[in-house]
Amino acid sequence: MTARSLHRVFFSAPVSGRVQRTVCGRGEVLSQGERGFTLVEVVMTMVVLSVGLLSLAPLMLAVVRGNRFAQDMTLATSLAEDRLEEILHDPNFSRIIKANFPDEAQGQIRQGDPKYTKFARSVTIIDSTDALGRCAMRNVTVRVSWTGLAQRTLSVTLYGRVARF
């Protein structure tokens, strides 16, 4: 038989006058009515926690898809703005024609950069004549398209005008 030394320690409790606690030899503190968790309680807690976490899975998937769409939309808008600014700031009005700004298929925009491989860019330039029949203005449309997560074709279209002075 091993000898254990038991110590009696008294603490005051808020409801009753005194509660007796026993300090065991291994440093464990036990009192009357105290007990640990049962296996059933632990399993039920795990079930409730897992159901709660699984209910958040569709929300997390929606957030990931939304972030991906926002990233693609930002890249497409940037590509369209770059081409539109290039056209609008060309100092030579006669150079602003469709032949000088050809369409680019997927993988041709900024070749070598993998984040732009799924985008395609097209430019439309339409002449607008004045009362004398001269080309006084050009309407420019830049469209960037890509295939989204649900295999839908999405696009960003920007418009601009260039006037001859």
Secondary structure per residue as TSV (DSSP state, phi and psi in degrees):
chain	resnum	aa	ss	phi	psi
A	1	M	-	360.0	137.9
A	2	T	-	-94.5	144.2
A	3	A	-	-92.3	130.8
A	4	R	-	-117.4	137.8
A	5	S	-	-97.6	126.0
A	6	L	-	-107.4	134.8
A	7	H	E	-116.2	140.8
A	8	R	E	-103.7	126.1
A	9	V	E	-124.2	133.7
A	10	F	E	-110.5	129.9
A	11	F	E	-119.6	147.6
A	12	S	-	-87.3	135.4
A	13	A	-	-105.9	151.5
A	14	P	S	-66.7	-32.7
A	15	V	S	-89.7	-56.3
A	16	S	S	-97.5	167.4
A	17	G	S	-64.0	-53.1
A	18	R	-	-144.4	143.9
A	19	V	E	-121.3	132.3
A	20	Q	E	-90.0	128.1
A	21	R	E	-119.1	145.3
A	22	T	E	-114.1	131.1
A	23	V	E	-101.0	118.5
A	24	C	-	-82.9	169.7
A	25	G	T	-65.4	-25.4
A	26	R	T	-91.2	9.7
A	27	G	S	90.4	5.2
A	28	E	-	-82.5	141.4
A	29	V	E	-110.8	121.4
A	30	L	E	-124.2	148.5
A	31	S	E	-137.6	169.0
A	32	Q	T	-67.6	132.6
A	33	G	T	89.2	-9.1
A	34	E	-	-84.9	140.7
A	35	R	-	-154.6	165.9
A	36	G	-	-86.0	-172.6
A	37	F	-	-81.4	143.7
A	38	T	-	-87.4	164.4
A	39	L	H	-61.8	-37.3
A	40	V	H	-63.5	-42.2
A	41	E	H	-63.7	-41.6
A	42	V	H	-64.7	-44.8
A	43	V	H	-64.1	-43.0
A	44	M	H	-64.4	-38.7
A	45	T	H	-63.0	-42.1
A	46	M	H	-64.8	-38.9
A	47	V	H	-64.3	-47.1
A	48	V	H	-63.0	-42.9
A	49	L	H	-64.2	-43.1
A	50	S	H	-67.7	-37.8
A	51	V	H	-63.6	-41.0
A	52	G	H	-63.1	-43.5
A	53	L	H	-69.4	-38.0
A	54	L	H	-67.4	-28.9
A	55	S	H	-70.4	-19.8
A	56	L	T	-85.0	-11.9
A	57	A	H	-60.3	-46.3
A	58	P	H	-61.8	-35.6
A	59	L	H	-64.1	-42.9
A	60	M	H	-64.9	-38.6
A	61	L	H	-64.8	-41.1
A	62	A	H	-64.0	-37.9
A	63	V	H	-66.4	-41.9
A	64	V	H	-62.9	-43.7
A	65	R	H	-64.8	-41.2
A	66	G	H	-63.4	-40.5
A	67	N	H	-65.3	-39.1
A	68	R	H	-65.2	-43.0
A	69	F	H	-62.6	-43.2
A	70	A	H	-63.2	-40.2
A	71	Q	H	-64.5	-45.5
A	72	D	H	-63.3	-41.4
A	73	M	H	-63.7	-39.7
A	74	T	H	-65.3	-44.9
A	75	L	H	-64.1	-42.1
A	76	A	H	-65.2	-42.3
A	77	T	H	-63.6	-40.2
A	78	S	H	-63.2	-42.8
A	79	L	H	-64.1	-41.3
A	80	A	H	-66.9	-41.8
A	81	E	H	-63.5	-41.7
A	82	D	H	-58.8	-47.8
A	83	R	H	-69.1	-40.2
A	84	L	H	-64.2	-42.6
A	85	E	H	-64.5	-38.1
A	86	E	H	-61.1	-42.0
A	87	I	H	-72.5	-47.6
A	88	L	H	-67.2	-26.6
A	89	H	T	-99.0	12.4
A	90	D	-	-73.1	121.0
A	91	P	S	-70.9	-18.2
A	92	N	-	-100.3	106.5
A	93	F	G	-60.4	-34.7
A	94	S	G	-71.2	-18.2
A	95	R	G	-80.5	-12.7
A	96	I	-	-84.4	81.0
A	97	I	S	-134.9	162.1
A	98	K	G	-58.5	-36.7
A	99	A	G	-62.7	-28.6
A	100	N	G	-84.6	-9.8
A	101	F	S	-133.0	73.7
A	102	P	-	-70.6	159.7
A	103	D	-	-68.5	149.8
A	104	E	B	-122.5	125.1
A	105	A	-	-81.3	175.8
A	106	Q	T	-58.5	134.9
A	107	G	T	89.3	-7.5
A	108	Q	-	-97.1	-15.8
A	109	I	T	-82.0	127.1
A	110	R	T	45.8	60.4
A	111	Q	T	-53.4	138.0
A	112	G	T	99.3	-15.4
A	113	D	-	-100.7	111.3
A	114	P	G	-66.6	-21.5
A	115	K	G	-76.3	-10.5
A	116	Y	G	-105.3	4.8
A	117	T	T	-68.6	-23.7
A	118	K	T	-90.8	0.9
A	119	F	-	-98.7	145.2
A	120	A	E	-124.9	144.7
A	121	R	E	-130.6	133.9
A	122	S	E	-129.9	149.4
A	123	V	E	-124.9	135.6
A	124	T	E	-124.0	129.2
A	125	I	E	-125.2	122.1
A	126	I	E	-120.7	128.4
A	127	D	E	-76.4	143.5
A	128	S	E	-123.5	124.3
A	129	T	E	-96.8	156.6
A	130	D	-	-91.8	-169.9
A	131	A	T	-66.0	-24.6
A	132	L	T	-89.7	1.1
A	133	G	S	85.2	8.3
A	134	R	-	-89.6	150.7
A	135	C	E	-75.1	108.3
A	136	A	E	-107.4	-18.0
A	137	M	E	-150.9	149.5
A	138	R	E	-125.3	129.7
A	139	N	E	-92.7	126.0
A	140	V	E	-115.1	132.0
A	141	T	E	-125.3	126.6
A	142	V	E	-117.8	126.4
A	143	R	E	-124.4	127.3
A	144	V	E	-115.3	127.0
A	145	S	E	-126.0	157.6
A	146	W	E	-158.2	166.4
A	147	T	E	-98.9	124.5
A	148	G	-	-84.1	-170.1
A	149	L	T	-64.4	-36.4
A	150	A	T	-91.2	23.1
A	151	Q	S	59.3	28.6
A	152	R	-	-96.2	145.2
A	153	T	E	-85.3	123.5
A	154	L	E	-115.2	157.3
A	155	S	E	-153.2	159.6
A	156	V	E	-125.4	131.1
A	157	T	E	-125.0	128.8
A	158	L	E	-120.6	146.3
A	159	Y	E	-121.5	149.7
A	160	G	E	-156.3	165.8
A	161	R	E	-132.4	142.7
A	162	V	E	-121.6	127.4
A	163	A	E	-110.2	147.5
A	164	R	-	-90.1	134.6
A	165	F	-	-108.9	360.0
